[in-house]
Amino acid sequence: MNAIRLDCRGKASAEAGRAIVEGFNACTPGVHIDADVDEYSTGLRMWLLEAGARHRALRLNDGGWQLDITRGAAPAQGSVPGVHHVVAGGDSIWTCRRGALVARIDAHTRQVVASRSVARKASHLELHVQSGLLFVADSAADQVLALRASDLQIEQRWPAPGGPQLPIASPDGIVCVTGPGTGTLTIATPVGGGYRARTLAVGECPHDPLLSADGTEVFVPCAGSGEIVKVRLADTRITGRYRVGDGPSHLVLHPDGTRIYSANSWDGSVTCVTVEGALVARATSGGWAHAIAITPDGRSVYVANFFDDSLAVFDAATLERIALLETDAYPHGLDIAPDGSHALASCFASDHVRVIDTRAHCQLARIAVGSGPSHAAFANGCAYIGCSVADHVACVDLASLVLKGQTSVH
């Protein structure tokens, strides 16, 4: 079978998205899916983008839409229960499965030293070194959990509506997470040994929030409204809205704290604005420009173009494009080593990561790590990559550019 048809008319965006993902996963690679939907909403577009479901959208005469989707080499990202996100601190790596399990791995021995089932569907993690806590977004339970990082005991939990995924924490321990399904931002402030959580509406389809340099404000990209929303943490007041492009998804702050760079997925652009919202520069990046990172010296900005299987490299001062590098399919993860020497593109619809020399802006290696590589963290001269489909954490030595081993967290 070379093509299948899905009739999702009459379904809300979330229901249509689930039906399309189920159909996508049921197909073999290379099969085309024609899906009919009433509305090509921002929420559905983001759902398909995050899933890695490449598609073209055609507006029909009756006002509906037909989506021509091609099944890639991997199942839909987010639909498999394997390990996905990783964070590092000291000599430890933390990871979570897209399910109940969170684990801590010793970075020297690559052995699991603590694991605990705590969530319905753990998404992403945030380590707060000052308090010794690990924050876990549970997208299925609409909660954020605070775990003791050493042994993963649950210390606190609080509601966070909208399918929270990407928590961040300020130096003072204030935890922020967006709810894309409800257009909200939840801010939890430590008070008297616990947390006081407040939720406010920010805009359609908020994604990955970014803290200001001093940790007093948070910037929220809202893909549906094409703007960055600025929120003061002290009183959860919205203090600014900045138009940046069509589909802002991920942001990065210049190391000097004065400028924000936004990857805009729907128009394939990258935009630089000041933290007060003044436009500095805009440039074309590529199809589904999404993940974004900046080198620690503030000289270069990298953008992963999900649709084009490429990394665009820009001069951070001018947004002049200085390189365009090929990747494997669907470079979902884009991470830069703390010393700025290497960038890693983790290509979900493949078995490979691409290692980039950030000074020469060229590829150093293409390394097989396991299927579904998603995100990377760095410790002891190595990169640790969560591989969602293979369901393990792979360790790559950055000096020798070889795979050192793989750790299962079952």
NORMONOR-V236208 format. One record per backbone hydrogen bond with DSSP energy under -0.5 kcal/mol. CO is the residue of the C=O (numbers start at 1). NH is the residue of the N-H. Records with the same first field share a line. If there is no record, write none. Layout:
BEGIN
CO->NH / NH
END
This chain:
BEGIN
2->32
4->34
6->8 / 36
8->11
12->16
13->17
14->18
15->19
16->20
17->21
18->22
19->23
20->24
21->25
22->26
23->27
24->27
28->31
31->71
32->4
33->35 / 69
34->6 / 36
35->37 / 67
36->8
37->65
39->41
41->45
42->46
43->47
44->48
45->49
46->50
47->51
48->52 / 53
49->52
51->77
52->54
54->70
56->68
58->66
60->63
64->60
65->37
66->58 / 68
67->35 / 69
68->56
69->33
70->54
71->30
76->79
81->98
82->98
84->375
85->96
87->94
89->92
91->107
92->89
93->105
94->87
95->103
96->84 / 85
97->99
99->122
100->118 / 119
101->97
102->116
103->95
104->113 / 114
105->93
106->110
111->106
114->104
116->102 / 118
121->139 / 140
124->137
126->135
127->129
128->131 / 132 / 133
132->149
133->128
134->147
135->126
136->138 / 145
137->123 / 139
138->142 / 143
142->160
143->138
144->158
145->136 / 147
146->155 / 156
147->134 / 149
148->152
153->148
156->146
158->144
160->164
162->181
165->124 / 167
168->176
170->173
174->170
175->188
176->168
177->186
178->165
179->182 / 183 / 184
180->205
183->202 / 203
184->179
185->187 / 200
186->177
187->189 / 198
188->175
189->196
191->194
194->191
195->197
196->189
198->187
200->185
203->206
204->224 / 225
205->223
207->209
210->219
212->215
216->233 / 234
217->212
218->231
219->210 / 221
220->229
221->207 / 223
222->225 / 226 / 227
223->247
226->244 / 245
227->222
228->230 / 242
229->220
230->239 / 240
231->218
232->236 / 237
237->232 / 239
240->230
241->243
242->228
245->247 / 248
246->266 / 267
247->265
249->208
250->263
252->261
254->257
258->275
259->254
260->273
261->252
262->264 / 271
263->249 / 250 / 265
264->268 / 269
265->288
268->285 / 286
269->264
270->283
271->262
272->280 / 281
273->260
274->277
278->274
281->272
283->270
286->289
287->307 / 308
288->306
291->304
293->302
295->298
299->316
300->295
301->314
302->293
303->305 / 312
304->290 / 291 / 306
305->309 / 310
306->330
309->327
310->305
311->325
312->303
313->322 / 323
314->301 / 316
315->319
320->315
323->313
325->311
329->349
330->332 / 348
333->346
335->344
337->340
341->358
342->337
343->356
344->335 / 346
345->347 / 354
346->332 / 333 / 348
347->350 / 373
348->350 / 372
350->372
351->369 / 370
352->347
353->367
354->345 / 356
355->364 / 365
356->343 / 358
357->361 / 362
362->357
365->355
367->353 / 369
370->373
371->389 / 390
372->388
375->386
377->384
379->382
381->398
382->379
383->385 / 396
384->377
385->387 / 394
386->374 / 375 / 388
387->391 / 392
392->387 / 394
393->407
394->385 / 396
395->404 / 405
396->383 / 398
397->401 / 402
402->397
405->395
407->393
END
